[in-house]
């Protein structure tokens, strides 16, 4: 009886043990998989690729937004291969193409970034204006950047392997690359098609760094030499993609000194070709400044003031001290993202927020110096210190004294975010090493939660780009004091036929910013298209009364005058426009047409001849048929009608 009772108790005990074992085994298997993934390079790269595609592929059919239409879809320079051949002679390129795009900044952008534009041209040749091809390329570039960041950090840790004492080489590279990949701040550089400038520039930037490091570790001297030469070539391509790549040699120098602990003299000698190559940027700026000869170009405005925004480079630089902290806040807590942030301008360092910003950066740098002087620091401590200085270096091109059109823009964080992701991951991994072994895998599982949260936020942010209306309504709501979102909304309503809403948006934009020319052009065109030429005339005249003369406004004013049969006023407006752009073929033809309407055929003939000469050197738009019709009509009219005695308008 006693034996039977003991036996039953043992069986019940075994049953209880068997009941709890599967759950514990499942948890153990999960942690075992995590441990395996921490040491599997191929698996980690596949996870990065899968994550990137999952977060962005659903955006393939989203339309072009904002200046994607100006710089890509409606840019005649991008749509022909001949532009790149003509670019070999910049002195001829600028006067040849400027009359067609009318905007010096568009010409400057093409001359400075032909490699990025070449990718847009290839997209156009293979897919026309379909956004799918453009977006797919952007997504693949972003995924490649994540993989290259992974390989870059892994390469550094391999060279410091003796300091790792058997610890995982791939954990920090993987989580840094994954954080960079899924962070919602990257959406503007990936989903906004035109910001391929930023993501592709980062691709060449990381490629330069990775190949340079490979050139010191590969097996044979021949392969090392090839990697070294290709790193210089990648740097050149990057400089012709976006100007921030100019800091790449300095990034290599930081890696050599802070992470690899090489001697300064040795590193500088190896980097001489790289430093020589970056002289291309100031050379390009000088050539463009000379060729634009007085135009209000981006180049000239860089060192004076930022376009029509009305702030000096000093004010811009002071404000950036605060902007950089806003970027850091977005890295840590990416909420309230905004396509056009509305940011306060600071004009003095004697300000509570600016002083606080300076103090925070002094603390960061002081802490980094303290860590550097520590004798017991690990390679992960070195990575944290390196990330602080690397972030400051990478943010300098957009957040220094070079005044850019906007005080703050999310795509400017794309390249600096690689430093942030590296530093924050290295810091938390060093904390993980202090934990007991049984908690180590659980810490890694906990680290996946921010990746999951950021992935959800990235999907949500991408949905904002699903239509022009969703993007601009979101932006107008978050930046109620900015005119540009309202102009974009007005144009959207205009295309949809909701004229009342369009006029309301345009009028709000004019109230907020009376000097913003795009508002007047859009609203005036709406009035003209709907038979309200008098309102268009009043609008254009109000702009010219309080702003500098504009060729575009004067041209539209002339057309509005003509529609009201005010031909002589139209001639006066065209005369002013021709003083600004005498080499504009279309302007000369408009002047000829108006002159013929009032019987001034001799003067009209002059403008037709002038247009014909200009058109011979114009390869973007063919006006030959229009010129031929005007010539024949003018010749017949001169024989039939006595020329009207009037002043020459050119």
Secondary structure in CASP SS format (residue, H / E / C, confidence):
PFRMAT SS
TARGET T0000
AUTHOR 0000-0000-0000
METHOD secondary structure of the structure
MODEL  1
X C 1.00
X H 1.00
X H 1.00
X H 1.00
X H 1.00
X H 1.00
X H 1.00
X H 1.00
X H 1.00
X H 1.00
X H 1.00
X H 1.00
X H 1.00
X H 1.00
X H 1.00
X H 1.00
X H 1.00
X H 1.00
X H 1.00
X H 1.00
X H 1.00
X H 1.00
X H 1.00
X H 1.00
X H 1.00
X H 1.00
X H 1.00
X H 1.00
X H 1.00
X H 1.00
X H 1.00
X H 1.00
X H 1.00
X H 1.00
X H 1.00
X H 1.00
X H 1.00
X C 1.00
X C 1.00
X C 1.00
X H 1.00
X H 1.00
X H 1.00
X H 1.00
X H 1.00
X H 1.00
X H 1.00
X H 1.00
X H 1.00
X H 1.00
X H 1.00
X H 1.00
X H 1.00
X H 1.00
X H 1.00
X H 1.00
X H 1.00
X H 1.00
X H 1.00
X C 1.00
X C 1.00
X C 1.00
X C 1.00
X C 1.00
X C 1.00
X C 1.00
X C 1.00
X H 1.00
X H 1.00
X H 1.00
X H 1.00
X H 1.00
X H 1.00
X C 1.00
X C 1.00
X C 1.00
X C 1.00
X C 1.00
X C 1.00
X C 1.00
X C 1.00
X H 1.00
X H 1.00
X H 1.00
X H 1.00
X H 1.00
X C 1.00
X C 1.00
X C 1.00
X H 1.00
X H 1.00
X H 1.00
X H 1.00
X H 1.00
X H 1.00
X H 1.00
X H 1.00
X H 1.00
X H 1.00
X H 1.00
X H 1.00
X C 1.00
X C 1.00
X H 1.00
X H 1.00
X H 1.00
X H 1.00
X H 1.00
X H 1.00
X H 1.00
X H 1.00
X H 1.00
X C 1.00
X H 1.00
X H 1.00
X H 1.00
X H 1.00
X H 1.00
X H 1.00
X H 1.00
X H 1.00
X H 1.00
X H 1.00
X H 1.00
X H 1.00
X H 1.00
X H 1.00
X C 1.00
X C 1.00
X C 1.00
X H 1.00
X H 1.00
X H 1.00
X H 1.00
X H 1.00
X H 1.00
X H 1.00
X H 1.00
X H 1.00
X H 1.00
X H 1.00
X H 1.00
X H 1.00
X H 1.00
X H 1.00
X H 1.00
X H 1.00
X H 1.00
X H 1.00
X H 1.00
X H 1.00
X H 1.00
X H 1.00
X H 1.00
X H 1.00
X H 1.00
X H 1.00
X H 1.00
X H 1.00
X C 1.00
X H 1.00
X H 1.00
X H 1.00
X C 1.00
X C 1.00
X C 1.00
X C 1.00
X C 1.00
X C 1.00
X H 1.00
X H 1.00
X H 1.00
X H 1.00
X H 1.00
X H 1.00
X H 1.00
X H 1.00
X H 1.00
X H 1.00
X H 1.00
X H 1.00
X H 1.00
X C 1.00
X H 1.00
X H 1.00
X H 1.00
X H 1.00
X H 1.00
X H 1.00
X H 1.00
X C 1.00
X C 1.00
X H 1.00
X H 1.00
X H 1.00
X H 1.00
X H 1.00
X H 1.00
X H 1.00
X H 1.00
X H 1.00
X H 1.00
X H 1.00
X H 1.00
X H 1.00
X H 1.00
X H 1.00
X H 1.00
X H 1.00
X H 1.00
X H 1.00
X H 1.00
X H 1.00
X H 1.00
X C 1.00
X C 1.00
X C 1.00
X C 1.00
X C 1.00
X C 1.00
X H 1.00
X H 1.00
X H 1.00
X H 1.00
X H 1.00
X H 1.00
X H 1.00
X H 1.00
X H 1.00
X H 1.00
X H 1.00
X H 1.00
X H 1.00
X H 1.00
X H 1.00
X H 1.00
X H 1.00
X H 1.00
X H 1.00
X C 1.00
X C 1.00
X C 1.00
X H 1.00
X H 1.00
X H 1.00
X H 1.00
X H 1.00
X H 1.00
X H 1.00
X H 1.00
X H 1.00
X H 1.00
X H 1.00
X H 1.00
X H 1.00
X H 1.00
X H 1.00
X H 1.00
X H 1.00
X C 1.00
X C 1.00
X C 1.00
X C 1.00
X H 1.00
X H 1.00
X H 1.00
X H 1.00
X H 1.00
X H 1.00
X H 1.00
X C 1.00
X H 1.00
X H 1.00
X H 1.00
X H 1.00
X H 1.00
X H 1.00
X C 1.00
X H 1.00
X H 1.00
X H 1.00
X H 1.00
X H 1.00
X H 1.00
X H 1.00
X H 1.00
X H 1.00
X H 1.00
X H 1.00
X H 1.00
X H 1.00
X H 1.00
X C 1.00
X C 1.00
X C 1.00
X C 1.00
X C 1.00
X H 1.00
X H 1.00
X H 1.00
X H 1.00
X H 1.00
X C 1.00
X C 1.00
X E 1.00
X C 1.00
X H 1.00
X H 1.00
X H 1.00
X C 1.00
X C 1.00
X E 1.00
X H 1.00
X H 1.00
X H 1.00
X H 1.00
X H 1.00
X H 1.00
X H 1.00
X H 1.00
X H 1.00
X H 1.00
X H 1.00
X H 1.00
X H 1.00
X H 1.00
X H 1.00
X H 1.00
X H 1.00
X H 1.00
X H 1.00
X H 1.00
X C 1.00
X C 1.00
X C 1.00
X C 1.00
X C 1.00
X C 1.00
X C 1.00
X C 1.00
X C 1.00
X C 1.00
X C 1.00
X C 1.00
X C 1.00
X C 1.00
X C 1.00
X C 1.00
X C 1.00
X C 1.00
X C 1.00
X H 1.00
X H 1.00
X H 1.00
X H 1.00
X H 1.00
X H 1.00
X H 1.00
X H 1.00
X H 1.00
X H 1.00
X H 1.00
X H 1.00
X H 1.00
X H 1.00
X H 1.00
X H 1.00
X H 1.00
X H 1.00
X H 1.00
X H 1.00
X H 1.00
X H 1.00
X C 1.00
X C 1.00
X C 1.00
X C 1.00
X C 1.00
X H 1.00
X H 1.00
X H 1.00
X H 1.00
X H 1.00
X H 1.00
X H 1.00
X H 1.00
X H 1.00
X H 1.00
X H 1.00
X H 1.00
X H 1.00
X H 1.00
X H 1.00
X H 1.00
X H 1.00
X C 1.00
X C 1.00
X C 1.00
X C 1.00
X C 1.00
X C 1.00
X C 1.00
X C 1.00
X C 1.00
X C 1.00
X C 1.00
X C 1.00
X C 1.00
X C 1.00
X H 1.00
X H 1.00
X H 1.00
X H 1.00
X H 1.00
X H 1.00
X H 1.00
X H 1.00
X H 1.00
X H 1.00
X H 1.00
X H 1.00
X H 1.00
X H 1.00
X H 1.00
X H 1.00
X H 1.00
X H 1.00
X H 1.00
X H 1.00
X H 1.00
X H 1.00
X H 1.00
X C 1.00
X C 1.00
X C 1.00
X C 1.00
X H 1.00
X H 1.00
X H 1.00
X H 1.00
X H 1.00
X H 1.00
X H 1.00
X H 1.00
X H 1.00
X H 1.00
X H 1.00
X H 1.00
X H 1.00
X H 1.00
X H 1.00
X H 1.00
X H 1.00
X H 1.00
X H 1.00
X H 1.00
X H 1.00
X H 1.00
X H 1.00
X H 1.00
X H 1.00
X H 1.00
X H 1.00
X H 1.00
X C 1.00
X C 1.00
X C 1.00
X H 1.00
X H 1.00
X H 1.00
X H 1.00
X H 1.00
X H 1.00
X H 1.00
X H 1.00
X H 1.00
X H 1.00
X H 1.00
X C 1.00
X C 1.00
X C 1.00
X C 1.00
X C 1.00
X H 1.00
X H 1.00
X H 1.00
X H 1.00
X H 1.00
X H 1.00
X H 1.00
X H 1.00
X H 1.00
X H 1.00
X H 1.00
X H 1.00
X H 1.00
X C 1.00
X C 1.00
X H 1.00
X H 1.00
X H 1.00
X H 1.00
X H 1.00
X H 1.00
X H 1.00
X H 1.00
X H 1.00
X H 1.00
X H 1.00
X H 1.00
X H 1.00
X H 1.00
X C 1.00
X C 1.00
X C 1.00
X C 1.00
X H 1.00
X H 1.00
X H 1.00
X H 1.00
X H 1.00
X H 1.00
X H 1.00
X H 1.00
X H 1.00
X H 1.00
X H 1.00
X H 1.00
X H 1.00
X C 1.00
X C 1.00
X C 1.00
X H 1.00
X H 1.00
X H 1.00
X H 1.00
X H 1.00
X H 1.00
X H 1.00
X H 1.00
X H 1.00
X H 1.00
X H 1.00
X H 1.00
X H 1.00
X H 1.00
X C 1.00
X C 1.00
X C 1.00
X C 1.00
X H 1.00
X H 1.00
X H 1.00
X H 1.00
X H 1.00
X H 1.00
X H 1.00
X H 1.00
X H 1.00
X H 1.00
X H 1.00
X H 1.00
X H 1.00
X C 1.00
X C 1.00
X C 1.00
X H 1.00
X H 1.00
X H 1.00
X H 1.00
X H 1.00
X H 1.00
X H 1.00
X H 1.00
X H 1.00
X H 1.00
X H 1.00
X H 1.00
X H 1.00
X H 1.00
X C 1.00
X C 1.00
X C 1.00
X C 1.00
X H 1.00
X H 1.00
X H 1.00
X H 1.00
X H 1.00
X H 1.00
X H 1.00
X H 1.00
X H 1.00
X H 1.00
X H 1.00
X H 1.00
X H 1.00
X C 1.00
X C 1.00
X C 1.00
X H 1.00
X H 1.00
X H 1.00
X H 1.00
X H 1.00
X H 1.00
X H 1.00
X H 1.00
X H 1.00
X H 1.00
X H 1.00
X H 1.00
X H 1.00
X H 1.00
X H 1.00
X H 1.00
X C 1.00
X C 1.00
X C 1.00
X C 1.00
X C 1.00
X C 1.00
X C 1.00
X H 1.00
X H 1.00
X H 1.00
X H 1.00
X H 1.00
X H 1.00
X H 1.00
X H 1.00
X H 1.00
X H 1.00
X H 1.00
X H 1.00
X H 1.00
X H 1.00
X H 1.00
X H 1.00
X H 1.00
X C 1.00
X C 1.00
X C 1.00
X C 1.00
X C 1.00
X C 1.00
X C 1.00
X C 1.00
X C 1.00
X C 1.00
END
